[in-house]
């Protein structure tokens, strides 16, 4: 049994608590938050222990892993404090607000003989495992090109101020607009790309603040870019484009093109997203053929979008899992569970150390619109 402690009981913490039930090998020792009211609501809802202070939490000898769910600008200091207290750390993205901070966290963990892992866990999903298996089996030949979309829709036009988590925490909309959609969401695409294709060799990044007025409460705030696009050249030879935004219609898909076919993952936020496969030497599904014939005959594009290819069945159904409600149908606690299992086995978790640093560096470059860049990290 591995005991963990949550630091930060805001909106995302309930996602972790919902999926923690999937892993009987993990046990929550308690939680802490600088907002005592929010901490109380969270602990009452989940019947969890509330630490009286950060020092009490970090000093709990029963806790092996600190789960850092604080706001991004707090990640670096808290990561360092937890590592100095002798705890392994699982950190929400990013590891730090600069490359130097993230580098320092990874080096501190290594020097202390501890493990630092970074979210998100969707790169460990059932859908990712299915997709990786299709690529390894040569079902699309050699992958050449990938398009990853992380468009969350026009969130700032929605009624976001009323959004609440299960335990009642408010969605921190204004703060997310200040931090930016890239640091908040690009990792969901990057984790998939890096897990499938390895490290990035070079990249081109552009970002912009396209909607400076995001409604009530945003006047006078220093808003971060709400759109970014990166073109990434992987050492493995794959070229990828990743877009991230808060205005375009929602699209969280991934398309991978090989020299013999394509794979389309419909939703990177879905642990068991539909995965579609098509081969260039195969016949398209009937509905796609009919749609194509209709468009050619009528000379116009149909007002619908069909996912290309046929759905690939998952292996024999697994036992039912606790998954957060739509739209974040991610097994958030899987990252912590994989981390705990690897530590127990004396191994390095997949999204730890240099790989976690690489993801942070890529997200920072995209958010900054860094132009041409060559990552300083790698694995």
C-alpha positions in Angstrom: 0.0 0.0 0.0 1.4 3.4 -1.0 0.1 6.4 0.9 -0.2 9.7 -0.9 -1.1 13.3 0.1 -2.8 15.9 -2.0 -1.6 19.5 -1.9 -4.2 21.7 -3.6 -7.9 20.9 -3.3 -9.2 23.0 -6.2 -11.3 22.0 -9.2 -8.9 19.3 -10.5 -8.6 17.5 -7.2 -12.0 15.9 -7.5 -10.9 14.3 -10.8 -8.1 12.6 -8.9 -10.3 11.5 -6.1 -12.9 10.0 -8.5 -10.3 7.8 -10.2 -8.3 7.0 -7.1 -10.9 4.3 -6.5 -9.5 2.4 -9.4 -6.3 1.6 -7.5 -6.6 -0.2 -4.2 -2.8 -0.1 -3.9 -3.0 3.7 -3.3 -4.4 5.2 -0.1 -5.0 8.9 0.6 -3.4 9.9 3.9 -4.8 13.4 3.7 -4.9 16.8 2.0 -3.8 20.3 2.5 -4.7 23.6 0.9 -3.9 27.2 1.8 -7.6 28.0 1.4 -9.0 26.5 4.6 -12.6 26.8 3.5 -12.0 24.9 0.3 -10.0 22.3 2.1 -12.8 21.8 4.6 -15.4 21.3 1.8 -13.1 18.9 0.0 -12.3 16.8 3.1 -15.9 16.7 4.3 -17.2 15.6 0.9 -14.5 12.8 0.5 -14.3 12.0 4.2 -10.6 12.7 4.1 -8.1 13.9 6.7 -7.2 17.6 6.5 -3.7 18.5 7.5 -3.4 21.6 9.7 -0.4 23.0 7.8 1.9 22.4 4.9 4.7 21.4 7.3 2.4 18.8 8.9 1.6 17.4 5.5 5.2 17.2 4.3 6.3 15.8 7.6 3.9 12.9 7.7 6.1 9.8 7.8 3.5 7.6 6.3 3.3 9.6 3.0 5.5 8.4 0.2 4.1 10.5 -2.7 3.1 14.2 -2.6 0.6 15.0 -5.4 1.0 18.6 -6.3 -2.3 20.0 -7.5 -1.6 23.7 -6.8 -1.7 26.5 -9.4 1.2 26.4 -11.9 3.2 29.3 -10.5 3.4 27.4 -7.2 4.6 24.1 -8.7 8.4 24.8 -8.5 8.5 25.9 -4.8 6.2 23.1 -3.6 8.0 20.5 -5.7 11.3 21.5 -4.2 9.9 21.6 -0.6 8.4 18.1 -1.0 11.6 16.7 -2.4 13.6 18.3 0.4 11.2 16.6 2.8 12.2 13.3 1.3 9.0 12.7 -0.6 8.5 11.5 -4.2 6.4 14.0 -6.2 3.7 13.7 -8.8 3.1 17.1 -10.2 0.3 18.6 -12.4 1.7 20.3 -15.5 4.1 22.1 -15.7 7.0 21.2 -13.4 7.9 24.9 -13.3 7.2 28.2 -15.0 10.7 28.3 -16.7 13.0 25.6 -18.1 15.5 26.5 -15.4 13.0 25.8 -12.7 11.9 22.5 -14.2 15.6 21.5 -14.7 16.2 22.3 -11.1 13.3 20.2 -9.9 14.5 17.2 -11.9 18.1 17.6 -10.7 17.0 17.9 -7.1 15.0 14.7 -7.3 17.9 12.9 -8.8 20.4 14.1 -6.2 18.0 13.1 -3.4 17.4 9.7 -4.9 13.7 10.5 -5.4 11.2 10.4 -8.3 9.5 13.4 -9.9 6.7 12.6 -12.3 4.6 15.0 -14.4 1.0 14.9 -15.5 -1.1 14.3 -17.6 -2.0 10.7 -17.3 -3.9 10.5 -20.6 -0.6 9.5 -22.2 -1.0 6.2 -20.2 -4.6 5.6 -21.3 -6.2 2.5 -22.8 -6.6 4.5 -26.1 -2.9 5.3 -26.2 -2.0 1.6 -25.5 -4.3 0.5 -28.4 -2.8 3.1 -30.7 0.7 2.2 -29.9 -0.1 -1.4 -30.5 -1.4 -0.7 -34.0 1.7 1.3 -34.8 4.0 -1.4 -33.5 2.1 -4.1 -35.5 2.8 -2.1 -38.7 -0.9 -1.5 -39.4 -0.2 1.9 -41.0 3.4 1.3 -42.0 6.0 3.8 -40.8 4.4 6.8 -39.2 5.3 10.0 -41.0 2.9 12.8 -40.0 0.7 13.6 -37.0 -1.9 16.3 -36.3 -2.8 16.8 -32.7 -5.7 19.1 -31.8 -6.3 20.5 -28.4 -9.1 23.0 -29.0 -11.4 23.3 -26.0 -14.1 25.4 -27.6 -15.0 29.1 -26.8 -14.8 28.5 -23.0 -14.8 32.2 -22.2 -18.2 32.5 -23.9 -19.7 29.8 -21.7 -21.1 30.1 -18.2 -17.8 29.1 -16.6 -18.3 31.2 -13.5 -21.0 28.8 -12.4 -18.9 25.6 -12.9 -18.2 23.6 -9.8 -16.4 20.4 -9.0 -18.1 17.5 -7.2 -17.0 18.9 -3.8 -18.0 22.4 -4.7 -14.7 24.0 -5.8 -15.0 26.8 -8.4 -13.4 26.5 -11.8 -10.6 29.1 -11.7 -11.5 30.7 -15.0 -9.8 34.0 -14.6 -6.6 32.4 -13.4 -6.6 29.9 -16.3 -7.0 32.8 -18.8 -3.9 34.4 -17.1 -1.9 31.2 -17.2 -3.0 30.3 -20.8 -4.5 27.3 -22.5 -1.2 26.1 -23.7 0.4 25.5 -20.3 -2.9 24.1 -19.1 -3.8 21.9 -22.0 -0.9 21.3 -24.5 0.4 18.5 -22.3 -2.6 16.4 -23.2 -1.4 16.3 -26.8 2.3 16.3 -26.1 2.1 13.3 -23.7 0.6 11.3 -26.6 3.1 12.5 -29.2 6.1 11.9 -27.0 4.9 8.5 -25.8 4.4 7.4 -29.4 7.3 9.0 -31.2 10.0 9.8 -28.6 11.9 13.1 -28.1 11.6 16.2 -30.2 14.7 17.3 -32.1 13.6 20.7 -33.3 10.5 22.8 -33.4 8.7 26.0 -34.6 6.3 27.7 -32.2 3.8 30.5 -32.5 1.3 31.9 -30.0 -1.0 34.8 -29.8 -3.7 36.4 -27.6 -6.5 36.5 -30.1 -9.4 37.4 -27.8 -8.1 40.0 -25.3 -11.7 40.6 -24.0 -12.9 37.5 -22.3 -15.8 39.0 -20.5 -16.6 40.1 -17.0 -13.6 40.3 -14.6 -10.9 40.1 -17.3 -10.4 43.8 -17.8 -7.0 44.8 -16.7 -5.7 41.2 -16.3 -2.5 40.2 -18.0 -3.9 37.5 -20.2 -1.7 34.8 -21.6 -1.9 33.5 -25.3 -5.2 31.8 -26.0 -3.9 30.2 -29.2 -0.7 28.4 -30.0 0.6 26.1 -32.7 3.8 24.1 -32.9 5.4 22.2 -35.7 7.6 19.5 -34.2 10.3 17.3 -35.8 10.9 14.2 -33.8 14.2 12.3 -33.7 12.3 9.2 -34.9 11.6 11.0 -38.2 7.9 11.9 -37.5 6.7 15.4 -38.1 3.8 16.7 -36.0 1.6 19.8 -35.7 0.0 20.6 -32.4 -2.6 23.3 -32.0 -4.1 24.6 -28.7 -6.8 27.1 -28.2 -9.8 28.5 -26.4 -12.0 29.8 -29.2 -12.3 27.3 -32.1 -14.9 24.5 -31.9 -14.0 21.7 -29.6 -11.6 19.2 -31.2 -9.3 17.0 -29.2 -8.4 14.5 -31.9 -5.2 13.0 -33.1 -4.5 11.9 -36.7 -1.5 9.8 -37.5 -0.6 9.2 -41.1 1.8 6.4 -42.1 2.9 5.3 -45.5 0.3 2.5 -45.5 -2.7 4.1 -43.7 -4.0 6.4 -41.0 -5.1 6.2 -37.4 -7.6 8.7 -35.9 -8.1 9.0 -32.2 -11.3 10.8 -31.7 -10.8 12.3 -28.2 -7.5 12.5 -26.3 -9.4 13.3 -23.1 -11.2 9.9 -23.2 -9.5 7.0 -21.6 -11.1 4.6 -24.1 -11.7 6.9 -27.0 -12.8 5.4 -30.3 -9.8 4.7 -32.4 -10.3 4.5 -36.2 -8.0 2.7 -38.6 -7.9 3.0 -42.4 -5.4 1.6 -44.9 -4.7 3.0 -48.3 -5.1 -0.4 -49.9 -8.5 -1.0 -48.2 -12.1 0.0 -49.0 -13.6 2.9 -47.0 -16.6 2.1 -44.8 -20.0 2.2 -46.6 -21.1 5.4 -45.0 -18.0 7.2 -46.1 -18.4 5.9 -49.6 -22.0 7.0 -49.8 -21.1 10.4 -48.4 -18.4 10.8 -51.0 -20.7 9.8 -53.8 -23.3 12.2 -52.7 -20.9 15.1 -52.5 -19.5 14.4 -55.9 -23.0 14.1 -57.4 -24.3 17.3 -55.7 -21.1 19.2 -56.0 -21.1 20.3 -52.4 -19.7 19.2 -49.0 -22.1 17.6 -46.6 -22.7 19.5 -43.3 -21.2 16.7 -41.2 -17.8 15.3 -40.4 -17.2 11.5 -40.4 -14.3 10.1 -38.6 -12.1 8.5 -41.2 -11.7 4.7 -41.1 -13.2 1.9 -39.2 -13.3 1.7 -35.3 -10.8 -0.7 -33.9 -12.2 -2.9 -31.1 -10.5 -2.8 -27.8 -9.3 -6.1 -26.3 -11.6 -8.0 -24.0 -13.4 -5.5 -21.8 -11.7 -4.6 -18.6 -13.4 -4.4 -15.3 -15.5 -1.2 -14.8 -13.4 1.8 -13.9 -14.3 5.0 -12.1 -13.9 7.8 -14.7 -14.6 11.5 -14.3 -17.6 12.9 -16.0 -17.6 14.3 -19.5 -15.6 16.1 -20.8 -12.5 15.0 -18.8 -12.9 11.3 -19.1 -9.3 10.7 -18.1 -8.1 8.2 -15.5 -6.2 10.9 -13.6 -4.9 8.7 -10.8 -3.3 6.2 -13.3 -0.2 8.4 -13.4 0.2 8.1 -9.6 -0.4 4.3 -9.7 2.1 3.7 -12.5 4.6 5.9 -10.5 4.0 3.9 -7.3 4.4 0.6 -9.1 7.6 1.7 -10.8 9.1 2.9 -7.6 8.3 -0.3 -5.8 10.0 -2.2 -8.6 13.1 0.0 -8.5 12.3 1.4 -12.0 11.9 4.8 -13.5 8.2 5.7 -14.3 7.6 6.6 -17.9 6.7 10.3 -17.4 9.4 11.0 -14.9 12.7 12.8 -14.8 14.1 13.8 -18.2 10.9 12.9 -20.1 8.8 15.0 -17.7 11.3 17.8 -18.2 11.0 17.5 -22.0 7.2 17.8 -21.9 7.5 20.9 -19.7 10.1 22.5 -22.0 7.9 21.9 -25.1 4.8 23.4 -23.5 6.8 26.4 -22.4 8.2 26.9 -25.9 4.7 26.7 -27.4 3.2 29.1 -24.9 5.9 31.6 -25.4 5.7 31.4 -29.2 9.4 30.8 -29.2 9.9 30.6 -33.0 12.5 28.1 -34.0 13.8 26.2 -31.0 16.0 23.2 -30.2 15.1 21.5 -26.9 17.8 21.4 -24.3 16.2 18.3 -22.7 15.9 14.8 -24.1 15.9 11.2 -23.2 
